[in-house]
């Protein structure tokens, strides 16, 4: 743990905010020690000198600037810094203290923020700001964790058409957790040992069927939507739909839910 000696005076007013992030504490903490990641959270031009006494700089939209100083770094558990606006509104530089604590959670990381201020009105003005900033932060971190989502989702679909059981097992093992869940209108599966024979049965009853991703994936807070089409050996489309993939804190798929689009009725 690294600690600076300088800290604000007594601060009687505080606000607290807790969020869950789909990433490990180590991954989350990188965003407090790397200026490129810090800027992804706060905005282009924002920087951080990740050492006790180092400068914290935030460039807000519209050219508004905030500055502070690192007080404490205890990777990957605790990050403390002073915070204030260069303009002196609503709080001057160095006059408030922000403490961020990270704890492991089944979904990844539980982040708790405490902002201590000298003035109750200034505290109240920051409640919505931190609600927004931490939501944005959680999504930015989750986007980094799911950077391989397009590749892993393609491998998921390819596994359903892979005829070799050993190759299919290896392919899925790279992209899903052992406890992966899978649900759709015809599936309610728990674990890869349940999933593998289900895929084999699907190949038996629907020989030659292949699913492919259609278009780009869409990310939000560790959840990824992927549209797909399904075709037979003749290349003709047999169906389409959307899958919801939940990615865990290590970047692998934990849960898949499939929604098929009904095929249009054909005139006789």
C-alpha positions as a Markdown table, in Angstrom:
| # | Residue | x | y | z |
|---|---|---|---|---|
| 1 | Unk | 0.0 | 0.0 | 0.0 |
| 2 | Unk | 1.2 | 3.5 | -0.9 |
| 3 | Unk | 0.0 | 6.5 | 1.0 |
| 4 | Unk | 0.6 | 10.3 | 0.7 |
| 5 | Unk | 0.8 | 12.4 | 3.8 |
| 6 | Unk | -1.4 | 15.2 | 2.7 |
| 7 | Unk | -5.2 | 14.9 | 3.0 |
| 8 | Unk | -8.1 | 17.3 | 3.3 |
| 9 | Unk | -9.3 | 18.5 | 6.8 |
| 10 | Unk | -12.3 | 17.1 | 8.5 |
| 11 | Unk | -15.2 | 16.6 | 6.0 |
| 12 | Unk | -18.6 | 16.2 | 7.7 |
| 13 | Unk | -20.8 | 15.4 | 4.7 |
| 14 | Unk | -20.6 | 12.3 | 2.5 |
| 15 | Unk | -22.4 | 10.4 | -0.2 |
| 16 | Unk | -22.1 | 6.7 | -0.9 |
| 17 | Unk | -22.6 | 4.7 | -4.0 |
| 18 | Unk | -22.2 | 1.0 | -4.8 |
| 19 | Unk | -22.2 | -0.7 | -8.1 |
| 20 | Unk | -21.4 | -4.2 | -9.4 |
| 21 | Unk | -19.0 | -4.5 | -12.3 |
| 22 | Unk | -18.5 | -7.6 | -14.6 |
| 23 | Unk | -14.8 | -7.7 | -14.2 |
| 24 | Unk | -12.2 | -8.8 | -11.6 |
| 25 | Unk | -10.8 | -6.4 | -9.1 |
| 26 | Unk | -7.4 | -6.4 | -10.8 |
| 27 | Unk | -9.1 | -5.4 | -14.1 |
| 28 | Unk | -11.1 | -2.6 | -12.5 |
| 29 | Unk | -8.1 | -1.2 | -10.6 |
| 30 | Unk | -6.2 | -0.8 | -13.9 |
| 31 | Unk | -8.5 | 2.1 | -14.7 |
| 32 | Unk | -7.1 | 4.0 | -11.7 |
| 33 | Unk | -3.4 | 3.5 | -12.6 |
| 34 | Unk | -3.3 | 4.0 | -16.4 |
| 35 | Unk | -4.0 | 7.4 | -18.0 |
| 36 | Unk | -5.4 | 5.9 | -21.3 |
| 37 | Unk | -8.0 | 3.9 | -19.3 |
| 38 | Unk | -8.6 | 6.9 | -16.9 |
| 39 | Unk | -9.4 | 9.0 | -20.0 |
| 40 | Unk | -11.9 | 6.4 | -21.3 |
| 41 | Unk | -13.8 | 6.9 | -18.1 |
| 42 | Unk | -13.6 | 10.7 | -17.7 |
| 43 | Unk | -12.9 | 12.0 | -21.2 |
| 44 | Unk | -10.2 | 12.7 | -23.7 |
| 45 | Unk | -7.3 | 14.5 | -22.1 |
| 46 | Unk | -7.8 | 13.3 | -18.6 |
| 47 | Unk | -4.7 | 11.9 | -16.9 |
| 48 | Unk | -3.6 | 10.3 | -13.7 |
| 49 | Unk | -0.1 | 10.0 | -12.1 |
| 50 | Unk | -0.7 | 6.8 | -10.1 |
| 51 | Unk | 1.5 | 7.4 | -7.1 |
| 52 | Unk | 1.0 | 9.0 | -3.7 |
| 53 | Unk | 1.0 | 12.8 | -4.3 |
| 54 | Unk | 0.5 | 12.3 | -8.1 |
| 55 | Unk | -1.9 | 14.5 | -9.9 |
| 56 | Unk | -5.4 | 13.5 | -10.8 |
| 57 | Unk | -6.7 | 15.5 | -13.7 |
| 58 | Unk | -10.2 | 15.3 | -15.3 |
| 59 | Unk | -11.3 | 17.2 | -18.4 |
| 60 | Unk | -15.0 | 17.3 | -18.4 |
| 61 | Unk | -17.2 | 18.0 | -21.5 |
| 62 | Unk | -17.4 | 21.7 | -22.3 |
| 63 | Unk | -13.8 | 22.4 | -21.2 |
| 64 | Unk | -14.5 | 22.2 | -17.4 |
| 65 | Unk | -11.5 | 20.9 | -15.5 |
| 66 | Unk | -11.1 | 19.1 | -12.2 |
| 67 | Unk | -7.9 | 18.4 | -10.3 |
| 68 | Unk | -6.8 | 16.4 | -7.3 |
| 69 | Unk | -4.0 | 14.4 | -5.7 |
| 70 | Unk | -3.6 | 10.7 | -5.1 |
| 71 | Unk | -3.6 | 10.0 | -1.3 |
| 72 | Unk | -3.6 | 6.2 | -1.3 |
| 73 | Unk | -3.2 | 3.3 | -3.7 |
| 74 | Unk | -3.7 | -0.3 | -2.4 |
| 75 | Unk | -4.1 | -2.5 | -5.5 |
| 76 | Unk | -6.6 | -4.0 | -6.1 |
| 77 | Unk | -8.6 | -3.0 | -3.1 |
| 78 | Unk | -8.5 | 0.8 | -2.4 |
| 79 | Unk | -7.9 | 4.1 | -4.2 |
| 80 | Unk | -8.2 | 7.5 | -2.4 |
| 81 | Unk | -7.8 | 10.9 | -4.0 |
| 82 | Unk | -8.7 | 14.5 | -3.4 |
| 83 | Unk | -11.1 | 16.2 | -5.9 |
| 84 | Unk | -12.2 | 19.7 | -6.8 |
| 85 | Unk | -12.8 | 22.0 | -9.7 |
| 86 | Unk | -10.2 | 24.3 | -11.1 |
| 87 | Unk | -12.8 | 27.1 | -11.3 |
| 88 | Unk | -13.7 | 26.6 | -7.6 |
| 89 | Unk | -17.3 | 25.7 | -8.4 |
| 90 | Unk | -19.0 | 23.9 | -6.8 |
| 91 | Unk | -15.9 | 22.8 | -4.8 |
| 92 | Unk | -12.4 | 24.1 | -4.9 |
| 93 | Unk | -9.4 | 21.9 | -5.7 |
| 94 | Unk | -8.3 | 19.7 | -2.8 |
| 95 | Unk | -11.4 | 20.4 | -0.7 |
| 96 | Unk | -13.1 | 17.0 | -1.0 |
| 97 | Unk | -11.9 | 13.3 | -0.7 |
| 98 | Unk | -13.0 | 10.3 | -2.8 |
| 99 | Unk | -12.5 | 6.8 | -1.6 |
| 100 | Unk | -13.1 | 3.8 | -3.9 |
| 101 | Unk | -13.1 | 0.3 | -2.4 |
| 102 | Unk | -13.2 | -2.9 | -4.4 |
| 103 | Unk | -14.3 | -6.3 | -3.2 |
| 104 | Unk | -14.6 | -9.6 | -5.1 |
| 105 | Unk | -18.2 | -10.5 | -6.0 |
| 106 | Unk | -19.8 | -13.5 | -7.7 |
| 107 | Unk | -20.5 | -11.3 | -10.7 |
| 108 | Unk | -17.0 | -9.8 | -10.7 |
| 109 | Unk | -16.4 | -6.8 | -8.4 |
| 110 | Unk | -18.4 | -4.8 | -5.9 |
| 111 | Unk | -17.2 | -1.2 | -6.1 |
| 112 | Unk | -18.1 | 1.2 | -3.2 |
| 113 | Unk | -17.5 | 4.9 | -3.6 |
| 114 | Unk | -17.5 | 7.4 | -0.7 |
| 115 | Unk | -17.2 | 11.1 | -1.5 |
| 116 | Unk | -16.6 | 13.3 | 1.6 |
| 117 | Unk | -17.3 | 17.0 | 1.3 |
| 118 | Unk | -17.4 | 20.1 | 3.5 |
| 119 | Unk | -20.7 | 21.3 | 2.3 |
| 120 | Unk | -24.1 | 19.5 | 2.2 |
| 121 | Unk | -25.3 | 21.4 | -0.8 |
| 122 | Unk | -22.2 | 20.4 | -2.8 |
| 123 | Unk | -22.7 | 16.8 | -1.7 |
| 124 | Unk | -26.3 | 16.8 | -3.0 |
| 125 | Unk | -25.2 | 18.2 | -6.3 |
| 126 | Unk | -22.8 | 15.3 | -6.8 |
| 127 | Unk | -25.3 | 12.5 | -6.2 |
| 128 | Unk | -26.6 | 12.2 | -9.7 |
| 129 | Unk | -23.1 | 12.9 | -11.1 |
| 130 | Unk | -21.7 | 9.9 | -9.4 |
| 131 | Unk | -24.7 | 7.8 | -10.4 |
| 132 | Unk | -24.0 | 8.6 | -14.0 |
| 133 | Unk | -20.2 | 8.4 | -13.8 |
| 134 | Unk | -20.1 | 5.0 | -12.1 |
| 135 | Unk | -22.6 | 3.6 | -14.5 |
| 136 | Unk | -20.5 | 4.8 | -17.4 |
| 137 | Unk | -17.4 | 3.4 | -15.7 |
| 138 | Unk | -18.9 | -0.1 | -15.1 |
| 139 | Unk | -19.8 | -0.3 | -18.8 |
| 140 | Unk | -16.4 | 0.9 | -20.0 |
| 141 | Unk | -14.7 | -1.8 | -17.8 |
| 142 | Unk | -17.1 | -4.5 | -19.0 |
| 143 | Unk | -16.4 | -3.5 | -22.7 |
| 144 | Unk | -12.7 | -4.2 | -22.1 |
| 145 | Unk | -13.5 | -7.6 | -20.6 |
| 146 | Unk | -15.8 | -8.5 | -23.5 |
| 147 | Unk | -13.4 | -7.3 | -26.2 |
| 148 | Unk | -13.3 | -10.9 | -27.6 |
| 149 | Unk | -17.1 | -11.2 | -27.7 |
| 150 | Unk | -17.5 | -11.3 | -31.6 |
| 151 | Unk | -14.8 | -14.0 | -31.8 |
| 152 | Unk | -16.2 | -16.1 | -28.9 |
| 153 | Unk | -19.8 | -15.8 | -30.2 |
| 154 | Unk | -18.7 | -17.0 | -33.6 |
| 155 | Unk | -16.9 | -20.0 | -32.0 |
| 156 | Unk | -20.1 | -20.7 | -30.0 |
| 157 | Unk | -22.2 | -20.9 | -33.2 |
| 158 | Unk | -19.4 | -22.9 | -35.0 |
| 159 | Unk | -19.4 | -25.4 | -32.2 |
| 160 | Unk | -23.1 | -26.3 | -32.9 |
| 161 | Unk | -22.0 | -27.4 | -36.5 |
| 162 | Unk | -18.7 | -29.1 | -35.5 |
| 163 | Unk | -19.2 | -32.8 | -36.2 |
| 164 | Unk | -16.1 | -33.9 | -34.2 |
| 165 | Unk | -16.9 | -34.3 | -30.5 |
| 166 | Unk | -13.4 | -33.7 | -29.4 |
| 167 | Unk | -13.0 | -30.6 | -31.5 |
| 168 | Unk | -16.4 | -29.4 | -30.3 |
| 169 | Unk | -15.5 | -29.8 | -26.7 |
| 170 | Unk | -12.2 | -28.0 | -27.1 |
| 171 | Unk | -13.9 | -25.1 | -29.0 |
| 172 | Unk | -16.5 | -24.6 | -26.3 |
| 173 | Unk | -13.9 | -24.9 | -23.5 |
| 174 | Unk | -12.1 | -21.9 | -24.8 |
| 175 | Unk | -15.2 | -19.6 | -24.7 |
| 176 | Unk | -17.6 | -20.7 | -21.9 |
| 177 | Unk | -17.2 | -21.4 | -18.2 |
| 178 | Unk | -17.7 | -25.0 | -17.1 |
| 179 | Unk | -21.0 | -23.9 | -15.3 |
| 180 | Unk | -22.4 | -22.3 | -18.5 |
| 181 | Unk | -26.2 | -22.1 | -18.7 |
| 182 | Unk | -28.1 | -22.2 | -22.0 |
| 183 | Unk | -31.8 | -21.6 | -22.5 |
| 184 | Unk | -34.2 | -21.3 | -25.4 |
| 185 | Unk | -37.6 | -22.7 | -26.3 |
| 186 | Unk | -36.1 | -26.2 | -26.5 |
| 187 | Unk | -33.2 | -26.0 | -24.1 |
| 188 | Unk | -32.8 | -25.6 | -20.3 |
| 189 | Unk | -29.2 | -26.6 | -19.7 |
| 190 | Unk | -26.8 | -26.3 | -16.7 |
| 191 | Unk | -23.1 | -26.9 | -17.3 |
| 192 | Unk | -21.0 | -27.8 | -20.3 |
| 193 | Unk | -21.5 | -31.5 | -19.6 |
| 194 | Unk | -25.2 | -31.0 | -20.2 |
| 195 | Unk | -24.6 | -28.8 | -23.2 |
| 196 | Unk | -22.4 | -31.1 | -25.2 |
| 197 | Unk | -24.8 | -34.0 | -25.6 |
| 198 | Unk | -27.6 | -31.5 | -26.4 |
| 199 | Unk | -25.5 | -30.2 | -29.3 |
| 200 | Unk | -24.9 | -33.8 | -30.5 |
| 201 | Unk | -28.6 | -34.4 | -30.4 |
| 202 | Unk | -29.3 | -31.2 | -32.4 |
| 203 | Unk | -26.9 | -32.4 | -35.1 |
| 204 | Unk | -28.6 | -35.8 | -35.2 |
| 205 | Unk | -32.2 | -34.4 | -35.6 |
| 206 | Unk | -31.2 | -31.4 | -37.7 |
| 207 | Unk | -28.3 | -32.6 | -39.9 |
| 208 | Unk | -26.4 | -29.9 | -41.8 |
| 209 | Unk | -27.9 | -27.0 | -40.0 |
| 210 | Unk | -25.5 | -24.1 | -39.3 |
| 211 | Unk | -26.0 | -20.9 | -37.4 |
| 212 | Unk | -24.0 | -17.8 | -38.2 |
| 213 | Unk | -23.8 | -14.4 | -36.6 |
| 214 | Unk | -25.6 | -11.6 | -38.5 |
| 215 | Unk | -24.1 | -8.2 | -38.1 |
| 216 | Unk | -22.2 | -6.6 | -35.2 |
| 217 | Unk | -22.7 | -7.5 | -31.6 |
| 218 | Unk | -24.1 | -5.0 | -29.1 |
| 219 | Unk | -22.6 | -4.6 | -25.6 |
| 220 | Unk | -24.0 | -3.3 | -22.4 |
| 221 | Unk | -22.7 | -4.0 | -18.8 |
| 222 | Unk | -21.3 | -7.5 | -19.7 |
| 223 | Unk | -24.4 | -8.5 | -21.7 |
| 224 | Unk | -24.0 | -9.0 | -25.4 |
| 225 | Unk | -26.8 | -9.3 | -28.1 |
| 226 | Unk | -26.0 | -11.2 | -31.3 |
| 227 | Unk | -28.4 | -11.7 | -34.2 |
| 228 | Unk | -28.1 | -14.9 | -36.1 |
| 229 | Unk | -29.4 | -16.8 | -39.1 |
| 230 | Unk | -29.7 | -20.5 | -39.6 |
| 231 | Unk | -29.3 | -22.3 | -42.9 |
| 232 | Unk | -29.3 | -25.9 | -44.2 |
| 233 | Unk | -26.8 | -27.7 | -46.4 |
| 234 | Unk | -28.5 | -26.2 | -49.5 |
| 235 | Unk | -27.7 | -22.7 | -48.1 |
| 236 | Unk | -31.3 | -21.7 | -47.8 |
| 237 | Unk | -32.3 | -19.9 | -44.6 |
| 238 | Unk | -34.2 | -22.0 | -42.2 |
| 239 | Unk | -34.6 | -19.4 | -39.4 |
| 240 | Unk | -33.2 | -16.4 | -37.6 |
| 241 | Unk | -33.1 | -14.9 | -34.1 |
| 242 | Unk | -31.2 | -13.2 | -31.4 |
| 243 | Unk | -29.1 | -14.6 | -28.6 |
| 244 | Unk | -28.3 | -12.9 | -25.3 |
| 245 | Unk | -24.8 | -13.8 | -24.0 |
| 246 | Unk | -23.8 | -12.9 | -20.5 |
| 247 | Unk | -20.0 | -12.7 | -20.1 |
| 248 | Unk | -18.4 | -13.3 | -16.7 |
| 249 | Unk | -15.6 | -11.3 | -15.1 |
| 250 | Unk | -12.9 | -13.4 | -16.8 |
| 251 | Unk | -14.3 | -12.6 | -20.3 |
| 252 | Unk | -15.9 | -16.0 | -21.0 |
| 253 | Unk | -19.6 | -16.8 | -21.6 |
| 254 | Unk | -21.6 | -17.7 | -18.5 |
| 255 | Unk | -25.2 | -17.7 | -19.8 |
| 256 | Unk | -26.9 | -17.9 | -23.2 |
| 257 | Unk | -30.5 | -17.3 | -23.9 |
| 258 | Unk | -31.8 | -17.7 | -27.4 |
| 259 | Unk | -34.8 | -16.1 | -29.1 |
| 260 | Unk | -35.9 | -17.4 | -32.4 |
| 261 | Unk | -37.9 | -15.3 | -34.9 |
| 262 | Unk | -40.9 | -17.2 | -36.3 |
| 263 | Unk | -40.6 | -18.0 | -40.0 |
| 264 | Unk | -43.1 | -16.1 | -42.1 |
| 265 | Unk | -46.1 | -18.2 | -43.2 |
| 266 | Unk | -45.9 | -19.5 | -46.8 |
| 267 | Unk | -48.7 | -19.2 | -49.3 |
| 268 | Unk | -49.8 | -22.6 | -50.5 |
